[in-house]
Amino acid sequence: MTDLPLLVLTTMPDHQAAEALAEKILRSNIAACVNILPEMTSIYVWKGKTQHGSENQLIIKTTAARYDALQALISDLHPYELPEIIAVPITHGLPEYLNWVKACTKKS
């Protein structure tokens, strides 16, 4: 289903970088909306060591049809060696909202 709506998650190292990425995503018609959550603490294992860092979570609303373009854009612009890019299908939601996501992400 290419018009299946998705929530895509990624993180950025700070709010300014998160806003810049969100703007590029929206200007490319790859997503309908990007939410940037406040700074959070991330604790993770990287190259065998436990790391602590501050990040902003981005929640991106898009469709399966636009996922590949979104993943490529995030990968190209992301400062991390291995960015988080996780897609979760939206199986239920207000139909009018989901139709808005689909309309905003149609290729022009």
HELIX and SHEET records of a PDB file:
HELIX    1   1 HIS A   15  ARG A   27  1                                  13    
HELIX    2   2 ALA A   64  LEU A   77  1                                  14    
HELIX    3   3 PRO A   95  CYS A  104  1                                  10    
SHEET    1   A 4 CYS A  33  ILE A  36  0                                        
SHEET    2   A 4 LYS A  49  THR A  63 -1                                        
SHEET    3   A 4 PRO A   5  MET A  12 -1                                        
SHEET    4   A 4 ILE A  86  PRO A  89 -1                                        
SHEET    1   B 3 CYS A  33  ILE A  36  0                                        
SHEET    2   B 3 LYS A  49  THR A  63 -1                                        
SHEET    3   B 3 MET A  40  TRP A  46 -1                                        
END                                                                             
